[in-house]
């Protein structure tokens, strides 16, 4: 498919990264395959996560097609951009159509990005996850790449005012070794393993993060178990996509 919108959007994002003097670290980029279909499963801590998850695939020269809420595609500005970048709308009342669209993209050799937690985690820890990413990878025989982000919540997250002009923020992007589920594999079991791997990657990203809150007023973006004031993880009921 022709990509006339995606490259300029990436160029604009990189210009903004430089202007804000961001400290971006990408690890494990070799786990994103350079060719063929793949599913990237990423944690969700910010409204900007799709930008940085996509950045994690750029060393492999891949463009990620994200599954995103259908309402974004109706936005006056965001809608044309989302369609132009060939992202996949998800209507929760008609999920089968989006699932089939993602299957078709994978079978065409695209990389599909999924946020299996479905919503932003207010604790900044990995929530219980939907099984859609695992089922997509199993159905198409494509690798399932765990990826985590850390630092993006400092720009814009649920329940906090936007601070898109914040300068010098460090952002960590880590991709882990892919899972390779087969059709016969249990989707819930694969999802449990995926969650375990993502939790381990996120723990490393948090503990090795080069910046700390500058005072009590900034400790909101650090998890409670690391001394921050983010809410403790809630009890989430497992869901199926």
N, C-alpha and C positions, 0 to 999 in steps of 0.2 A: 504494500500500500504506500501511496505517496505521503511523505511527511514534510509538509510545507510550513506547518505551525510549530512543531516540536523543537527543531533546532534553534529558531530565534528565541523561543522561551528559555531554553537552556542557556543561551548566550547572555540573555538579560539577567537570569538568576546568578550566573557566575560574576557578572559585572557588579551586582549588588553584594555578593559575598566579599569581593575585593574592597568595595567602598566601605563596608562595615568592618573590615579588617578581621574577618572571622578566621578562627583557627580550626580548620576542618581536617580530621584524620579519618582515613578510610583503611580498614583492615579486612583481609580475606576476600578482596575483590576477585581473586582467581577462582573463587567458588561459583561465580556467576558465569555460566557457559557462554562462550563467544558466539556460538551458533545454536540453532534449534530452540525448541520450546523449553520453558522453565517457569516455575511458580516461585515468586519471592514472597515469603510470609514475614511481615514486619510488625514490631510492636507499635503502639499508638499512644503518644503522650502529648501531641501537639496538632493544631490544625494545619501545620506546614509540613507534616511528616512525609507526604507524597513527594515533595521537592527533594528531600534529602535521601529518601529511599531510592528514588530514581538516580540521584547522584552516585549512589553506591554501585550502580550498574554501569556507569559510564566508562570505567577503565576497561571493561569488556566491550565497549562501543555498542551497548544495548539500550534501546528505548523501552521503557516499561509501560505497559497498558494497565492502568489501575482500575480496580473495581471500586466505584464510589457511589455515594447516595444519588439517586435519580434527581433529587431536588437541586443539586448543584448544576445539573445540566439545563435547568430552567432559568438559572441566574442570567441576568442581562449581559454581564461581562464574562463570568466564568463559564457559562454554557457553551458559547462558540469556541472558547479555548479548549474545553474538555473534549468537545466533539472533534475539533481540529487535531488534537493529539491522540485521537482514537482510543480514549479511555472507555470503560464499560459501565453504563449506568446500572445501578442495582435498585430495583423496585421491590421493597420487602413484601408487598402484597402479590407480586408476580415474580418470585425469585427464580423460577425455572428458566425464564427467558434470558436472564443475565448469566445463569450458569451455562446455558448452551452457547451464549456468545463468548464466554471465557474459554470453553472447550474448543470452539472454532479457532480462536486466536492461538491457543496452544498448538493445535494441530497444524496451523499455518506457520509454526516456528517462532511465534512471538513470546516475549516474556510478560507474564501477567503478575501484577502486584496485588496482594491481598493483605488487609489488616484483620487477622482472624479474631481479634478481640471485639471487633465491630464498632466500638466506641472508645473514646479516650479514657485511659485509666487514671483516675484522680490520685491514686496512690503512687503512680509512676512505676508500679510493679506489673508483672504480667498477670492479666486477668485470666479467667477461664475462657477458652477459645472455641469458636465454631469449627466444624470439621470440613468446611468447604474447600479450603486450600489443600488439605490432604486428599480429599476425594477428586479434586481436579487433577492433581499430579498422578494419582493412581490410575485414573481413567484414561490418561493420555500417555502414560509411561515417561513422564518428564520429571526431572529432578526438582525437589522441593527444598529451596534454599532458605534457611533461617537467617533473618537479619534483624539487628537492633540498632536503635538510635538513642543517643543521650545528649542533652543540652538543648534540643529543639523546644522543649517546654518553656524555656526562658524567654522566648519570643512571643508565644501566643498559645495558651492552653485553656481548657475549660475552667470557667470561674475566675479567671484573671484578666486584667486589662491587657490589650495588645501593647507590645513594646518592640515594634518592628525596626526601630532605629537603634536598638542597643548595639554598641560597638564592642569588638574584641571578644565575643563569646566563642567558646570552644564547642564544637559539635563532633561527637564521635559516631562513626558508622562502622559496624562490624558485621560481616557476613560469615556464617559458619559453614561447615562441611554439609553438603546436601544430603537429605534423606532421599531414598529411591523406592517409594512405595509401589507395590504391584497391585493389580486389580483384586487379587484375592485377600489383600491385607485389610484388616479392620480399620475403618476410618477413625474411629474414636481412639484406638490404640496408637495409631500414627500421630494423631493430634496430641495425645498425651506426651509422646516422645518429643514432638516438635516443641511443645511448651517447656519441657525440661531443658532442651538445648537452648531455647531463647532465654529462659530465666538465667542459665549459666553465663551466657554471653552478656546479658544485661548487667548481671552482678559484676562482671569484670569491667565493663564499660563504666559503671558507677564508681567502683573502687579505684580505678586508674585515671579517672577524670582529672585533668590538670588544674581545675579551678574549684574554689570553695565559696560559699556564701560570704559576703563581706560583713554581714551583721545579722542580727536576729530578724530584721525585716526582709532579708533575702533568703532565709532558710526554708521558705515555702516550696522551693523547687527541689529540695533534697528529701529522699524517703525517710520515714520516721526511724527505721532501723539503722540509718547512717547518721542520725542526729538532727535530721531536718524536721520540719513541721507539716510535711505533706500528710494527708490522712492515712491511717493504717488501712491495709487492704480490706475491702468489704468481702462478704461472702457472696459470690456470684453463682447463680444457677447455670449449669452447663446448658448450652443451646446447640441446635443443629441448624446448619444453613439451609 
